[in-house]
Amino acid sequence: MKRYILLSSILIFAVLLISAGTAMGLSDAYKGSIYDPGKLKPTDSVLKVKAGEPAPDFTLPSIQGKQISLRQFRGEKNVVLSFIPAAWTPVCSDQWPGYNLAKPFFEQHDAVLLGISVDNIPTLFAWTLQMGDLWFDVLSDFWPHGAVSDKFGILRSDGVAERALFIIDKQGIITFTHVSDINVRPDLKLIVTELEKLR
């Protein structure tokens, strides 16, 4: 059984890598509506959390009108937090649609993905509508502005979040932290590798 699960994981990962090149490219639907901030300082914050510590709890509104709390997944699901700097920007508009390819992998690893941005709900709603259906909850850290991003230590001096990933196990413990260069989409392999360790 373990061998079958391992082979399934390898197959899913191979499909993700093959598909990632084209599926994560910006769609024609975005032409003329994406703001390019230019090259930004790669990182501009200091982490306040680390692997092995309990994740700070939070409750944020989703674009579906629900309140989502980190604690609601305790004992049931591993959680991947994907913080992005801003809606309607090139790298962010490339990153989140790419996670649609990975949905089966998340399901296989008993994990949920929460996408978090400091943008307000109307902005996130319009942006994700333009992207097409995303399978994961998209949450707004708009008010108090960037409070959750600040709890994790990834609120930049200009008021946006870093491009960051956190993986939290079913006990609510952070198992992985990664703050990317804000100008670069993080490799999906990071999530794949770390979720494999939680089996």
C-alpha positions in Angstrom: 0.0 0.0 0.0 2.8 2.4 0.9 4.5 1.7 -2.4 1.3 2.4 -4.3 0.9 5.8 -2.4 4.5 6.7 -3.2 4.1 5.9 -6.9 0.9 7.9 -7.0 2.7 10.9 -5.4 5.6 10.6 -7.9 3.1 10.4 -10.8 1.1 13.5 -9.6 4.3 15.4 -9.1 5.6 14.5 -12.6 2.3 15.7 -14.1 2.6 19.0 -12.1 6.1 19.7 -13.4 5.2 19.0 -17.0 2.1 21.1 -16.8 3.5 23.9 -14.8 5.3 25.6 -17.7 2.2 26.4 -19.7 -0.6 26.3 -17.2 1.0 28.9 -15.0 1.6 31.4 -17.7 -0.4 34.6 -17.7 -3.7 34.2 -19.6 -4.8 36.5 -22.4 -7.7 37.4 -20.1 -5.3 39.6 -18.2 -4.1 41.7 -21.0 -4.2 45.3 -20.1 -5.4 44.7 -16.5 -2.2 43.7 -14.7 -0.2 46.3 -12.9 3.6 45.8 -13.1 5.3 47.2 -10.0 8.7 46.6 -11.5 11.6 45.0 -9.6 11.1 45.1 -5.8 13.4 44.7 -2.9 13.5 40.8 -2.6 12.6 40.7 1.1 11.6 43.5 3.5 10.6 41.9 6.8 11.9 39.7 9.7 10.1 36.4 10.4 8.4 36.2 13.8 7.7 32.5 13.6 9.8 29.3 13.0 9.4 25.7 12.4 8.6 23.7 15.5 6.5 26.5 17.1 2.7 26.7 17.2 1.3 28.7 14.4 -0.4 32.0 15.4 -4.2 31.6 15.2 -6.2 33.9 13.1 -9.7 34.4 11.6 -10.1 36.1 8.3 -13.0 36.7 5.8 -13.0 34.8 2.6 -14.2 36.0 -0.8 -17.1 33.4 -0.4 -18.4 35.4 2.6 -17.2 32.9 5.2 -15.0 33.5 8.2 -12.1 31.1 8.1 -10.0 30.3 11.3 -6.8 28.4 11.3 -8.0 26.5 14.4 -10.9 25.0 12.5 -8.4 22.6 10.8 -6.8 21.5 14.0 -6.8 17.7 14.3 -8.2 17.3 10.8 -6.0 18.8 8.1 -2.5 19.9 7.3 -2.6 23.6 6.2 -0.6 25.4 3.6 -0.7 29.2 3.9 0.2 31.0 0.7 0.7 34.7 1.3 1.0 37.0 -1.7 1.8 40.7 -2.0 -1.0 42.1 -4.1 -3.8 41.2 -6.5 -3.6 42.3 -10.2 0.2 41.9 -10.3 2.1 39.6 -12.6 3.7 37.0 -10.3 0.7 36.7 -8.0 -1.6 36.3 -11.0 0.7 33.4 -12.2 1.2 31.7 -8.8 -2.3 31.0 -7.5 -3.9 29.6 -10.7 -0.9 27.2 -10.7 -2.2 25.6 -7.5 -5.2 24.3 -9.4 -2.9 21.7 -10.9 -1.9 20.5 -7.5 -5.4 20.0 -6.0 -5.2 16.1 -6.1 -1.8 16.3 -4.4 -3.2 18.4 -1.5 -6.2 16.0 -1.2 -3.9 13.0 -1.2 -1.8 14.5 1.7 -4.9 15.5 3.7 -4.0 19.2 3.3 -5.9 22.4 2.6 -4.5 25.6 1.0 -5.4 29.1 2.2 -4.5 32.0 0.0 -4.0 35.2 1.9 -3.5 38.8 0.7 -3.7 42.2 2.3 -6.1 43.3 -0.5 -9.8 44.0 0.4 -12.6 41.5 -0.4 -14.0 43.3 -3.5 -10.5 43.5 -5.0 -9.8 39.9 -4.3 -13.2 38.8 -5.6 -12.8 40.7 -8.9 -9.2 39.4 -9.4 -10.0 35.8 -8.7 -13.1 35.9 -10.8 -10.8 37.0 -13.7 -8.5 34.1 -13.0 -11.2 31.5 -13.1 -12.2 29.1 -10.4 -9.7 28.5 -7.6 -10.3 25.4 -5.5 -9.0 26.9 -2.3 -10.2 29.7 0.1 -8.9 33.2 -0.7 -8.7 35.3 2.5 -8.4 39.0 3.0 -5.9 40.4 5.6 -7.1 43.9 4.8 -8.4 45.0 8.2 -6.8 45.6 10.6 -4.4 46.1 7.8 -1.9 43.2 7.5 -2.5 42.0 11.1 -2.1 38.3 10.2 0.9 39.0 8.0 2.5 41.0 10.8 1.9 38.1 13.3 3.9 35.9 11.0 6.6 38.6 10.5 6.1 39.0 6.8 4.5 42.5 6.5 6.7 44.6 4.4 7.4 48.3 5.1 5.1 49.3 2.1 2.1 47.5 3.7 2.0 44.4 1.5 2.9 40.9 2.6 6.0 39.0 1.5 5.5 36.1 -1.0 5.6 33.4 1.7 4.6 29.8 2.3 4.0 28.2 5.7 3.0 24.6 6.3 1.2 23.7 9.5 0.5 20.2 10.6 -2.7 18.8 12.1 -1.5 19.6 15.6 -1.2 23.3 14.7 2.7 23.3 14.6 4.6 25.1 11.9 6.7 22.5 10.0 8.0 24.7 7.2 8.6 28.4 6.4 9.7 29.9 3.2 9.9 33.6 2.3 10.6 33.9 -1.5 12.1 36.7 -3.4 9.0 38.8 -3.9 9.8 39.0 -7.6 9.8 35.2 -8.1 7.0 32.6 -8.0 8.0 29.9 -5.4 8.6 26.4 -6.9 5.7 24.1 -6.3 8.2 21.4 -5.5 8.7 23.1 -2.1 5.2 22.2 -1.1 5.3 18.8 -2.6 8.5 17.9 -0.7 7.3 19.2 2.6 3.8 17.6 2.5 5.5 14.3 1.7 7.3 14.6 5.1 4.0 14.8 6.9 2.7 11.4 5.8 
